[in-house]
Amino acid sequence: MADEHEDEEVGGLTDEDEQEELFEQMSKEDRESVLRNARWNVYLFLGIASIFFAGALFPWPFDAVDDNFSQSAEKDLGLLMGLPIPGEDVFDVPISLDVEVFDPPAVANVQVGVYIIHEKDCTSPAMAEKEVQAREGNSHQYQFQMKKAVAGETISFDFDVDPGEYCAKVLYVQIEEVVENGETTKVISGADLDGNAKLTVQGGIWQLQAVFGIVGLCCLALSIFAFIGAQKNGKIHRDLLEKDPHSVEQQVLRAAASSIVSMGPSGPPPGGPQGPPPKVDAEPLTPETPVTENVVTQSEPVYETSGDGYYYIKNPDGSFEPKPYILGEDGQYVPFEASM
């Protein structure tokens, strides 16, 4: 059965061949319409891909400044959108913070600490307990990082969190060593600030970065496929035009010639003398005067051009017949027909 199926695929036309055959059977106008729609599809998918890539590459900015009351810079980040998959994964929402340090406290082991807490109310009393969990580092929803504070420098922090509502808190912290029961432990606490110890925060959030990136890649792939199909159909269209006995140049020349011929002749050339020649008194014939007959025989008609490509038969008396003639390819004069 598998061999028979393979033989049918080899012997018959594939879907691609059938589409090309249908495209060849279309009229010229239909093929041009299909090509035009294919080009618009390329532009459409590229435009959509650009929008999603912009959403994936450029963050939503935010900022925060420390206050004299809480001695920290706090920011309600609001709802972070993404796929609700718990734990660390590629669908996490990236958060970046740049903290500019101004005159850190003159105490030992002072550092800049940043909390990212999953909490709807940033003023909730539960924040203190969640900050402890963040420092322990056992939860993906409560995160904490710290780096050494150097006056005049900008310190960068990067986080990846699950979607949800979050609060950010930036402050100066101090690491102290405490000896309890013979064991030395490090305790992180907020550093006492003086009047000049300040910091500012500039941050960015990449909402739905993974989703936007995936959709953008799909649209980019569709635009590539549309471009390849448009190029293939365009080649078929050009080949069919080259096979046409009436090429584009010939069609233009034929159209121009037909427009000239359809106009018809402007009229026969100006005729000869109007009326009979003037009467001349002749001497009577005498028996001595011989009589001669001047018989003019004309074996072939005389054609004269009117100057606009048409010829007319000239009569012996100098007048012209009204019927126009044109010069054929074989050099013969043929009557002009308006239907040509």
C-alpha positions as CSV (number, residue, x, y, z in Angstrom):
1,M,0.0,0.0,0.0
2,A,2.9,2.3,0.8
3,D,4.5,1.6,-2.6
4,E,1.2,2.4,-4.4
5,H,0.9,5.7,-2.5
6,E,4.4,6.6,-3.5
7,D,3.7,5.8,-7.1
8,E,0.7,8.0,-7.1
9,E,2.8,10.9,-5.7
10,V,5.5,10.3,-8.3
11,G,3.2,9.8,-11.3
12,G,0.6,12.4,-10.4
13,L,0.8,16.2,-9.9
14,T,1.7,17.6,-6.5
15,D,-0.3,20.5,-5.0
16,E,2.5,22.9,-6.1
17,D,2.4,21.6,-9.7
18,E,-1.4,21.9,-9.7
19,Q,-1.2,25.5,-8.5
20,E,1.3,26.4,-11.2
21,E,-0.8,24.7,-13.8
22,L,-3.9,26.6,-12.7
23,F,-1.9,29.9,-12.7
24,E,-0.7,29.2,-16.3
25,Q,-4.3,28.7,-17.4
26,M,-5.4,32.0,-16.1
27,S,-5.8,35.0,-18.3
28,K,-3.2,37.8,-18.4
29,E,-5.4,40.1,-16.3
30,D,-6.1,37.4,-13.6
31,R,-2.4,36.5,-13.4
32,E,-1.5,40.2,-12.9
33,S,-4.2,40.4,-10.2
34,V,-2.8,37.3,-8.4
35,L,0.8,38.8,-8.5
36,R,-0.4,42.1,-7.2
37,N,-2.2,40.4,-4.2
38,A,0.8,38.3,-3.5
39,R,3.0,41.4,-3.3
40,W,0.6,43.1,-0.9
41,N,0.6,40.0,1.3
42,V,4.4,40.2,1.5
43,Y,4.1,43.9,2.6
44,L,1.3,43.1,5.1
45,F,3.1,40.2,6.8
46,L,6.3,42.3,7.0
47,G,4.4,45.2,8.6
48,I,2.8,42.9,11.2
49,A,6.1,41.2,11.9
50,S,7.7,44.7,12.5
51,I,5.0,45.6,15.0
52,F,5.5,42.5,17.0
53,F,9.3,42.7,16.9
54,A,9.1,46.2,18.1
55,G,7.0,45.1,21.1
56,A,9.5,42.3,21.8
57,L,12.6,44.4,21.5
58,F,11.6,47.8,23.1
59,P,10.5,47.8,26.8
60,W,7.8,49.8,28.6
61,P,9.8,52.3,30.6
62,F,9.3,53.4,34.2
63,D,11.3,55.4,36.8
64,A,11.4,55.9,40.6
65,V,13.1,58.3,43.0
66,D,13.9,57.7,46.7
67,D,12.0,59.7,49.3
68,N,13.0,60.9,52.7
69,F,10.3,59.0,54.5
70,S,10.9,55.4,53.5
71,Q,14.6,55.9,52.6
72,S,14.0,53.8,49.4
73,A,12.7,54.2,45.8
74,E,9.5,52.2,45.4
75,K,7.5,51.6,42.3
76,D,4.2,49.8,41.7
77,L,4.9,48.0,38.4
78,G,1.3,47.0,38.0
79,L,0.2,43.9,36.0
80,L,3.0,42.2,34.0
81,M,1.5,40.3,31.1
82,G,2.7,37.0,29.8
83,L,1.9,33.3,29.7
84,P,0.9,32.1,33.3
85,I,3.5,29.3,33.5
86,P,4.9,29.1,37.1
87,G,8.7,28.9,37.6
88,E,11.6,30.0,35.5
89,D,11.0,29.6,31.8
90,V,11.4,31.4,28.5
91,F,8.0,33.0,28.9
92,D,9.0,35.0,32.0
93,V,8.7,38.8,31.9
94,P,12.1,40.5,31.8
95,I,12.7,43.6,34.0
96,S,15.7,45.8,33.8
97,L,16.7,48.5,36.3
98,D,19.5,51.1,36.1
99,V,20.2,52.6,39.5
100,E,22.3,55.8,39.6
101,V,24.1,56.2,42.9
102,F,24.6,59.6,44.6
103,D,26.8,59.8,47.7
104,P,26.1,56.4,49.3
105,P,26.0,56.3,53.1
106,A,29.5,56.5,54.7
107,V,29.2,53.1,56.4
108,A,31.0,49.8,55.9
109,N,29.8,47.2,53.5
110,V,27.1,49.4,52.0
111,Q,25.4,48.1,48.8
112,V,22.4,48.8,46.6
113,G,19.6,46.3,47.0
114,V,16.6,45.7,44.7
115,Y,13.5,43.8,45.6
116,I,11.0,42.6,43.0
117,I,7.9,41.3,45.0
118,H,4.8,39.7,43.7
119,E,2.3,41.9,45.6
120,K,-0.8,43.9,44.5
121,D,-0.6,46.5,47.3
122,C,2.9,47.9,47.6
123,T,2.1,49.4,51.0
124,S,0.8,46.2,52.5
125,P,2.3,45.1,55.8
126,A,3.0,41.7,54.2
127,M,5.8,43.3,52.2
128,A,8.2,43.0,55.1
129,E,7.7,39.2,55.3
130,K,8.0,38.8,51.6
131,E,11.2,40.8,51.6
132,V,12.7,38.2,54.0
133,Q,11.6,35.4,51.6
134,A,13.2,37.3,48.7
135,R,16.5,37.6,50.6
136,E,16.5,33.9,51.3
137,G,16.2,33.3,47.5
138,N,13.8,30.4,47.7
139,S,10.9,31.8,45.6
140,H,10.6,32.8,42.0
141,Q,7.9,35.4,42.8
142,Y,10.0,37.2,45.5
143,Q,13.5,38.1,44.2
144,F,16.3,40.2,45.6
145,Q,19.7,41.3,44.2
146,M,22.4,43.6,45.6
147,K,25.6,45.1,44.3
148,K,28.3,47.3,45.7
149,A,27.4,51.0,45.8
150,V,30.0,53.2,44.2
151,A,29.4,57.0,44.2
152,G,28.7,58.4,40.7
153,E,28.2,55.0,39.0
154,T,25.1,53.5,37.4
155,I,24.4,49.9,38.5
156,S,22.3,47.5,36.3
157,F,20.0,44.8,37.6
158,D,18.1,42.2,35.5
159,F,15.2,40.1,36.7
160,D,12.9,37.5,35.0
161,V,9.6,37.0,36.8
162,D,6.3,35.2,36.3
163,P,3.3,37.3,35.0
164,G,1.3,39.1,37.7
165,E,1.3,42.3,39.8
166,Y,4.6,43.3,41.2
167,C,6.3,46.0,43.3
168,A,9.8,47.2,43.0
169,K,11.8,48.6,45.9
170,V,15.4,50.0,45.6
171,L,17.4,51.1,48.7
172,Y,20.8,51.1,50.3
173,V,21.5,48.1,52.4
174,Q,24.3,47.2,54.9
175,I,25.8,43.8,55.4
176,E,26.6,43.1,59.0
177,E,28.2,40.0,60.6
178,V,26.4,38.8,63.7
179,V,27.8,36.1,66.0
180,E,25.1,33.9,67.5
181,N,25.9,30.7,69.4
182,G,29.4,30.7,68.1
183,E,28.2,31.0,64.5
184,T,28.8,34.1,62.3
185,T,25.9,35.1,60.0
186,K,25.5,38.0,57.7
187,V,22.5,40.2,58.2
188,I,21.2,42.6,55.6
189,S,19.5,45.6,56.8
190,G,18.6,49.0,55.5
191,A,21.4,51.5,55.8
192,D,20.8,54.8,57.6
193,L,20.9,57.6,55.0
194,D,22.2,61.0,55.4
195,G,21.0,64.1,53.6
196,N,23.1,63.6,50.5
197,A,22.6,59.8,50.1
198,K,20.2,59.5,47.2
199,L,19.5,57.3,44.2
200,T,17.4,57.3,41.1
201,V,16.0,54.4,39.1
202,Q,15.3,54.0,35.4
203,G,13.8,50.7,34.3
204,G,12.0,48.9,31.5
205,I,9.6,46.0,31.3
206,W,9.3,43.7,28.3
207,Q,5.7,42.7,28.3
208,L,4.8,39.5,26.4
209,Q,8.3,39.5,24.9
210,A,8.3,35.7,24.1
211,V,4.8,35.8,22.7
212,F,5.5,38.9,20.5
213,G,8.8,37.3,19.3
214,I,7.1,34.0,18.3
215,V,4.2,35.8,16.5
216,G,6.7,38.1,14.8
217,L,8.8,35.1,13.6
218,C,5.7,33.4,12.2
219,C,4.7,36.6,10.3
220,L,8.2,36.9,9.0
221,A,8.1,33.3,7.8
222,L,4.8,33.9,6.1
223,S,6.2,37.0,4.3
224,I,9.1,34.9,3.1
225,F,6.8,32.2,1.7
226,A,4.6,34.8,0.1
227,F,7.7,36.4,-1.5
228,I,8.9,33.1,-2.9
229,G,5.5,32.3,-4.3
230,A,5.2,35.8,-5.9
231,Q,8.7,35.4,-7.5
232,K,7.8,31.9,-8.8
233,N,4.5,33.1,-10.3
234,G,6.1,36.2,-11.6
235,K,8.6,34.1,-13.5
236,I,5.8,32.0,-15.0
237,H,4.0,35.2,-16.0
238,R,7.1,36.6,-17.7
239,D,7.7,33.3,-19.6
240,L,4.1,33.3,-20.8
241,L,4.5,36.8,-22.1
242,E,7.7,35.9,-23.9
243,K,5.9,33.0,-25.6
244,D,3.0,35.3,-26.7
245,P,3.4,36.1,-30.5
246,H,2.2,39.5,-29.7
247,S,4.8,40.8,-27.3
248,V,4.4,44.0,-25.4
249,E,6.4,46.0,-28.0
250,Q,4.4,44.5,-30.8
251,Q,1.1,45.2,-29.1
252,V,2.1,48.8,-28.6
253,L,3.1,49.2,-32.3
254,R,-0.1,47.4,-33.4
255,A,-2.2,49.7,-31.2
256,A,-0.5,52.8,-32.6
257,A,-0.9,51.6,-36.2
258,S,-4.6,50.8,-35.7
259,S,-5.2,54.2,-34.2
260,I,-3.7,55.8,-37.2
261,V,-5.6,53.6,-39.7
262,S,-8.9,54.1,-37.8
263,M,-8.6,57.8,-38.4
264,G,-8.9,57.2,-42.2
265,P,-7.6,59.4,-45.0
266,S,-8.1,63.1,-44.8
267,G,-9.3,63.1,-48.4
268,P,-8.0,62.8,-51.9
269,P,-5.2,65.1,-53.1
270,P,-6.3,68.3,-54.7
271,G,-7.8,67.6,-58.1
272,G,-6.7,68.8,-61.6
273,P,-8.2,71.6,-63.5
274,Q,-11.9,72.2,-62.8
275,G,-14.1,72.0,-65.9
276,P,-13.2,71.4,-69.6
277,P,-10.3,73.3,-71.1
278,P,-11.1,76.7,-72.7
279,K,-12.6,76.5,-76.2
280,V,-10.3,77.3,-79.0
281,D,-11.5,78.2,-82.5
282,A,-10.1,75.7,-84.9
283,E,-9.8,76.0,-88.6
284,P,-12.3,73.9,-90.6
285,L,-10.9,70.8,-92.0
286,T,-10.3,70.7,-95.6
287,P,-9.8,67.7,-97.7
288,E,-6.1,68.4,-97.8
289,T,-5.8,68.4,-94.0
290,P,-5.2,64.9,-92.8
291,V,-7.2,63.7,-89.8
292,T,-5.2,62.1,-87.0
293,E,-6.7,60.4,-84.0
294,N,-4.8,60.8,-80.8
295,V,-5.9,57.8,-78.8
296,V,-4.4,57.7,-75.4
297,T,-4.3,54.2,-74.0
298,Q,-3.4,53.7,-70.4
299,S,-2.6,50.1,-69.5
300,E,-2.1,50.6,-65.7
301,P,-3.6,53.2,-63.3
302,V,-1.5,55.9,-62.0
303,Y,-1.3,56.2,-58.2
304,E,-0.4,59.4,-56.5
305,T,0.0,59.9,-52.8
306,S,-1.9,62.5,-50.8
307,G,1.0,62.9,-48.3
308,D,-0.7,61.1,-45.4
309,G,0.1,57.5,-46.4
310,Y,-2.8,57.0,-48.8
311,Y,-2.8,56.7,-52.6
312,Y,-5.4,57.7,-55.2
313,I,-5.9,56.8,-58.9
314,K,-5.3,59.7,-61.1
315,N,-7.6,60.0,-64.1
316,P,-6.3,61.0,-67.5
317,D,-8.1,64.4,-67.1
318,G,-6.2,65.1,-64.0
319,S,-9.0,64.3,-61.5
320,F,-8.7,61.6,-58.8
321,E,-11.0,58.8,-57.9
322,P,-12.4,59.1,-54.3
323,K,-11.4,55.6,-53.2
324,P,-8.2,55.5,-51.2
325,Y,-5.5,52.8,-51.5
326,I,-2.6,51.7,-49.3
327,L,0.7,50.2,-50.2
328,G,0.9,46.5,-49.2
329,E,3.9,44.6,-47.9
330,D,4.3,43.0,-51.4
331,G,4.5,46.4,-53.1
332,Q,1.0,46.2,-54.5
333,Y,-1.7,48.8,-54.0
334,V,-4.7,47.5,-52.2
335,P,-8.0,49.3,-51.4
336,F,-8.2,50.8,-47.9
337,E,-10.9,49.3,-45.7
338,A,-11.8,51.3,-42.5
339,S,-12.3,48.0,-40.6
340,M,-8.5,47.4,-40.7
